[in-house]
Amino acid sequence: MFPAEPTPNPVLVISCDTCVMRDTAACDDCLVSVLCADPEDDAMVFDFAEQRAIKMLAQAGLVPTLRHRAAS
């Protein structure tokens, strides 16, 4: 999920519409829910620096870990 070396314009798109964990207990403390007032409205797009910051915050226990798993 987090590339070791930055690649040109890497992004992570998180959308409840594509998450296989939608409507499960995982939604209760989903990172998208933490960052958005209504997570079902839009997808969230994180660039490489934002992805790294989210990972560091999660490792420090300051935000929930990213649980999004894109449906195939």
C-alpha positions in Angstrom: 0.0 0.0 0.0 2.8 2.4 0.8 5.6 2.3 -1.8 9.1 2.3 -0.4 10.2 4.9 -2.9 8.0 7.8 -4.0 6.8 7.3 -7.6 5.5 10.1 -9.8 2.2 11.3 -8.3 1.2 8.2 -6.3 -2.3 8.5 -4.9 -4.5 6.3 -2.7 -8.2 6.6 -3.4 -10.5 5.5 -0.6 -14.2 5.3 -1.2 -16.9 3.6 0.8 -18.5 2.6 -2.6 -15.5 0.3 -3.4 -14.7 -1.0 0.1 -15.3 -4.7 0.8 -15.7 -3.8 4.5 -18.6 -1.5 3.8 -21.5 -2.0 6.3 -19.4 -4.1 8.7 -18.2 -3.3 12.2 -15.0 -2.0 10.6 -17.0 1.1 9.5 -17.5 2.2 13.1 -13.9 3.6 13.5 -12.9 3.8 9.8 -10.3 6.5 9.0 -12.6 7.9 6.4 -15.3 8.3 9.1 -12.7 10.1 11.3 -11.7 12.5 8.5 -15.0 13.2 6.9 -18.4 14.3 8.3 -20.2 12.0 5.9 -17.8 9.4 4.5 -20.4 8.1 2.0 -20.5 11.3 -0.1 -17.1 11.2 -1.8 -13.9 9.2 -2.2 -10.9 10.5 -0.4 -7.6 10.8 -2.4 -4.3 10.9 -0.5 -1.0 11.7 -2.1 2.3 10.0 -1.1 3.1 12.5 1.7 -0.5 12.2 3.1 -0.3 8.4 3.0 2.9 8.5 4.9 1.5 10.9 7.5 -1.6 8.6 8.0 0.6 5.6 8.4 2.8 7.4 11.0 -0.3 8.7 12.9 -1.8 5.2 12.9 1.5 3.7 14.2 1.5 6.2 17.0 -2.1 5.3 17.9 -3.5 8.7 17.1 -5.9 7.6 14.3 -7.4 4.2 13.5 -5.4 2.1 11.0 -6.5 2.1 7.4 -9.0 -0.8 6.9 -10.2 0.0 3.4 -9.9 -2.9 1.1 -10.9 -2.2 -2.5 -13.3 -4.6 -4.1 -12.0 -6.3 -7.3 
